[in-house]
Amino acid sequence: MRANYQNKTVEIIVRDDCIKSITSYFNENIRYLLIADERVHSLYGQYFPTIEDFYLVKPGEGSKTIEEALKIIKFMLDNNFQKEDQIIAFGGGVVGDLAGFVASVYKRGIKYINIPTTIIAQVDSSIGGKVGVNFEGYKNQIGTFYHPEMIIVDPSLLKTLPEQEILSGFGEIVKYGALFDRQICTDIMKERFDISRGIYRCIEFKIKITEIDEFDTGKRQLLNFGHTIGHAIEAKYKLAHGIAIGYGMYLESNNEEIKKTLEAIGFNFNIEFKGLYPYIAKDKKIHGNKITLIDLKELGRADLREGYINEFIHQ
């Protein structure tokens, strides 16, 4: 597959077990810096024998900071990385966002390759060019749009994901079903969902909408479904991203089919979230007191509407 953007065509490879021959995708004449999650590197680092330079970060959102980005930049300067060198991001959404952000600013931009290792990163965050870091506890406050040269998706990497990461990833998959294809939700509820085929389908949706609206000024904002409340839940309650977004989708839509789909994959709705408004008020999508929200007509059919931040005052 290819995603064709304004100034870049991104090759997207989806292939089971390609991690075992991953170095065949690299140019032996290029110097690479592998930026990886410590846990992911401990499991799969042996598949990168030709990569001599690597920088490891601790798992989790705590690594997605401007301070960590500056540490990587200092490491690259200290080790004489040049404009023609490249970064390989190997990990989940945190690593992809962090490494992509560093690539976008180091020497005013160097090339990078993204190898996402979580469901969320494979179906969503690795595609579309959004890179950045959190700041003072608030999500994605510093960032830009910067596309990788290539995205390599290997569904076999998901076999070693912790249970909470799988649940988190399915929260993001349900988002695509809710927005674009109710069959995804139906298959999940009837326990006949195929993960590899589902990943491919979600990637197709992500490519299509980001090609239409690369810089998130129109229809791409549909992908923010669940994120206004979800990011607040994630920040306050420290839940995994996709889990927080799952709860956010239901709280923003009150759609019982979404609730049933999420319950089918293990979500517990005997939870009450309070005190979210201060976090929602910091949402980067707010303009004045207005915010673009998603109006879910039914599963598989959604549109954008203009809302007001005061709608969330009691959250």
Protein Blocks (a to p, Z undefined) as FASTA:
>chain_A
ZZddfkbccdddddehklmmmmmmpcfkbccdddddfklmmmmmmmmmmbmbdcdddedj
klmcfklmmmmmmmmmmnopafkbccddeddfklmmmmmmmmmmggoiaadddddfbfkl
mmmmmgooiacddeehiahkbccddddfbdcddfklmmmgcfklmmmmmmmmmmmmmmmo
mklmmmmmnopacfklmmmmmmmmmmmmmmmmmnopammmmmmgoklmmmmmmmmnopaf
klmmmmmmmmmnopaklmmmmmmnopafkbccehklmmmmmpmkbghjaccddddfbghi
acdddddfklmmmZZ
